[in-house]
Amino acid sequence: IQRCLRQLGYFRGPITGNFGSQTQDAVTRFQRANRLPAIGSVGQRTQQLLRSQCNTRNTGGSTASGVL
């Protein structure tokens, strides 16, 4: 999640794999920018949209697995 959020420009902290306050803030900003409920946690809708946007950005339009 942190790698994807960084790739999309929402996360600037170190990639640790821990869901701390910096990650939560980045998720909230992502949710607001994408008109999702800004709850700061990654539910199914947020995860699907993150995956979709990261895959598109990674591959220039085609999908790739293992991004999140």
C-alpha positions in Angstrom: 0.0 0.0 0.0 2.8 2.4 0.9 4.6 1.7 -2.5 1.4 2.3 -4.4 0.6 5.5 -2.4 4.2 6.8 -3.0 3.9 6.0 -6.7 0.7 8.0 -6.9 2.2 10.9 -5.0 0.3 10.6 -1.7 3.0 9.0 0.6 6.4 10.5 1.2 7.6 8.5 4.2 9.8 5.4 4.3 8.4 2.1 3.0 8.2 0.1 6.2 5.2 -2.2 5.7 3.6 -0.7 8.9 0.3 1.1 8.8 1.3 4.1 10.9 0.1 7.7 11.0 1.9 8.8 7.8 0.3 5.9 5.9 -3.1 6.7 7.3 -2.8 10.3 6.3 -1.8 9.3 2.8 -4.8 6.9 2.5 -7.1 9.7 3.7 -5.7 12.1 1.1 -6.1 9.4 -1.6 -9.7 8.8 -0.5 -10.6 12.5 -0.6 -9.0 12.9 -4.0 -11.0 10.0 -5.4 -14.3 10.9 -3.7 -14.3 7.9 -1.4 -15.3 8.1 2.3 -12.2 9.6 3.9 -11.9 7.1 6.8 -8.1 6.6 6.7 -8.3 2.8 6.5 -8.1 0.6 3.4 -11.4 -1.2 2.7 -12.4 -3.1 -0.4 -13.3 0.0 -2.5 -10.1 1.9 -1.6 -7.9 -1.2 -2.2 -9.5 -1.8 -5.6 -9.0 1.8 -6.7 -5.4 1.8 -5.4 -4.7 -1.4 -7.3 -6.3 -0.1 -10.5 -4.5 3.3 -10.4 -1.1 1.7 -9.6 -1.4 -0.9 -12.3 -2.3 1.7 -14.8 0.6 3.9 -13.8 3.1 0.9 -13.7 2.2 -0.5 -17.1 0.9 2.5 -19.1 -2.6 1.1 -19.3 -2.4 -2.7 -19.1 -2.6 -4.6 -15.8 0.1 -6.2 -13.7 -0.2 -8.4 -10.7 1.4 -8.0 -7.3 1.4 -4.2 -7.0 -0.2 -4.1 -3.5 
